[in-house]
Amino acid sequence: MTYLDKAFDLSGTVAVVTGAGSGMGRVGSEVLAEAGAKVVVADIDTARIDETVAAITAAGGTAKGKQVDVSQKASVDDLVDFAVAEFGRIDSMLNVAGVPHNVDVVDVTEEDLDRIIGINLKGTFFGCQAAMRAMLPQGSGAIVNVASSIIDLPFQGYSVYGMTKAGVTMLTRVLAAEAGPHGIRVNTIAPGSTVSGFIDRHRFNDKGEPDPERLERYVSNMKATSPLGLMGEPIDQAYLLLYLVAPASKFVTGNTFRANGGNARPW
């Protein structure tokens, strides 16, 4: 094998990916499988789970699907137990599942506050916790959490979302310090604006009707935050996920990586 082959070879490893039914979770799962990993595809949407598993197996990879509600600790624990039962171990845990939220502080309801924290922050915490229990006995592993460029730029209306993603970055740093002595690495990616299901809410007007002009304005605004004049695609984040669980990053932990087009300003 060449240096490059060795650096990104995941043969014989097992990866668990939450939020794997769409967007960067799905593309990331496909990339990891292509690199040789056996992938546990986890999502709350069973139809999307089936689609991702089918895509991986059609390409010659190995995948099993498992429904999960990351906001529920028991569900996440069950996911990790399932992965170990199916494949004998977990080498990488990718906590991708998350939901957007765009409401001014004064209008945020307690129900929404609890929901977003439950999925974005508690869900990531539960994933880290469950993965650690599986990885500690084997003395190795890689955990990747997903934050957002919102941690660097204050976008109006993103208070709750930003709070959860800032929390994810600190969780990563603390856990990296705790996990390192056990051979386990923990890192975060902080994606920039990406064309995925996350922007679906900008496709419709307040009446729920398709609104191409609103979507075009949003895309234009997002492109304007990047010196490259681009919006990202799920594959841009998937390559980061691959790097952070592969041998190529064996000396990398406690860091936050940004594929964000050089986000330079809020809009």
N, C-alpha and C positions, 0 to 999 in steps of 0.2 A: 504493500500500500504506500502511496505517496504521503507526504506531510499533510496535504490538503485532505486526502481521503481519511487519514487517521483523525484529523482535527474535527471532522463533522460526522463521523461514523457513529450511529446510535444502535447498531446491531446488538441484539441481546438485551436491550434496555426496555423498560416499561415507563410510559408516560401517561399521566392523568391530566386531562384538560377540561376545565369547566367552561361553560359558555361556548361549547364546541359546535353548537348547532348552526352558527352563522358567523359572518365577519371574520375578524382575526382569529377567533377561536377555531372556526372551521378550517380556514386556510392553514393556520398553525398546526392543527392536527394532521392535515394532509402532508405538510412539509416534514414533520417529525416522522411520520410513517414512511415517507419516501427515503428518509435517512436511515431507516431500519428499525425504528422503535415500534413496539407493540403499544397501541394507543387505546386508552379507555376514554371514550367520547361521552362527556357528561353535559347535560343541559336540562332545563325544566320542560322543554318542548320535545316530546317523544318523536314527532314526525320529523323534526329537524335532526334529531339524533340519528334516525334511520337513514336520512339522506347523507349525512357525513360518513357514517359507517359504510354505506354502499359505495360512496366515491372512493374511499380508501381501499376497500377490498377489490373493487374493479380495477384499481391501479396496481394490484398485486401486494398490497400491504395487509397488515393484521390489525383489526380493531374490534372492540366490544363496546356496546352502548349501555349507558346506565342513566336513568333519570335522577336528577338531584335538584333540591331546593336549597341553594347555598345559605339562605337566611336561617335554616334550621340545622343546628349542630348535629342532631341525630342523623339527618339525611346525608351530611357530608361525611360523618364517620362511617356510615353504611357504604358510601361510595368508595372510600379507601379500603374498607374491608373486602368489598367486591373485587377491587383491582388485585389485591394480594391473593385472594382465593382463586382468581382466574389465571394470574400470571406469576404468582409466587413472590413478588416484590414490587416496589415502586422506586424508580430511579429519578423521576422528575415529576413535579407537581406544578401545573401552570394554572394559577387562579385568575382566569380571564373574565369570568362572569361578572357583569355589571350592568347598571341601567343609568340612562341620562336623567337629568332633572334641571329645569330652567324656569325658576320662579323667583321673583324678588323676595327678599327676606321678610318683608312685612306681610306677604301673602302666603307664606309657607304654612301648611297645616301640620299639626302634630302627627297626623296619620302618615303624611308624605315623609316627614322627617324620620319617623321610625322605619318606614319602608326602605328608603334610600340607604340609611345607615345599616339596616339589616342585611341588605344585599351587597352593597359595595364595600362596607368596612367589616361588619361581623362575618360576612360570607368569606372574605379573604382571610380573616383571622382563623375561622374554623378550618379552612383549607390548609393553612400553615400548621395548625395544631395537629390535625389528623395526619398530615404528611410526616411531621416530625416523629410521631409515634412509630410509623412504619420504617422510617429511615435510620433512626438511632441505633437499632440492633445491628444493622448492616454496616454502619459507619461510613455511609456515603449518600449522596443525593444532591439534587438541585431543585430549588423552589424559585419560581418566577411569579411575581405579582404585577398587576396592571394598575398604574395610576393614570395620569393625564397631564397634558401641557397646562391645564388649569392650575397646577401647583406653582407655576411660574408667573402666570399672567391673570390678573383679576378681571374676569368677564362678568359683566352685570347679569344677575339672575342665577348665577351658578354657586351660590353660597353653600348649599347643602352638598352638592356634588363635589365642590372644591374641598370642603371639610373632610369628606370621606377619602378623597384621593390623597390629600396631604397626610391623613392618618395612615394610609397604606404605605407611603414612603418611610414614615418613621417606624412603623412595624417592621418593615424590611431591614432597616439599619440595626434595630435592636436584636431582631432574630438572627441576623448574620453574625453578630457578636456571640450570641448564645450557641449557634449551630456550628460555627467554624471549627472549634476544637473537636467536633465529632465528624469532621470530614464532609459537612453539608454546607452548600453554598446557597445564598439567598440574594436575589437581585430584583429590581423593579424596571419595567419599561413605562415611559410616560409618553404615549402617542400624541401626535398632533392631529389636526382635523383629518378624518379618514372617511372615505366614501364607503359606508356600511349601513346596517340597520340603525345605527345610532343617529343618523340624520333623517330618519323616516318622518319624524314629527315636523320637519320643515317642508315636507312634500304637500302638506294640506293646509287649508285656511282654518279659521276659527269654527267654521261650520262642518269641518271634516271633509270638505270637497277638495279634489286635486287642485293644486295651485302651483303650476310650473314657474310662474314669475317669482313666487316666494322662495322656491328652491333655488332658482337662479341667483337671487339676491344673496341668499345664504352662502352659496358656493363662491360667489364673487368676493364676499366679505372674508371668507376663510382663506381664499387664495391671496388676498391682499395682506394677510398677516405673515406671509412667507416671502422671503427674498427671492425664492425660486419661482414664486407665482403658481404654486401647485397645491393640490390637496393630496393627501396620502391615500394609498390603497392597502387593504388588509395584508397583502404579501410583504409590504414594507415592514410591518410589525412582526410577521411570521418569521422573517429572516433573523430578527433580533431574538425571538424566542428560541430558534434553533441554536444560535450562537451561545446563548446563556445556559443551555442544558447540555451542550456538547463539550467534548474534551478541549476544544479550542479555548474555552473560558475557565480552565481549571484554576487559574490564579485570580479570578474575578469574583468578588462578593461584596455585599453591602452597598452597591452602587445603583444609580438611577440612569437609565439610558433613554435618549430622546431621539426618535425618528419623527421629527416634527417640521421639516422643511425650514428650519432656522427661525421658528416663530419669533417675531421681533416686536410685535405690539398687539394690544387688545383691539377689538373692533367696536 
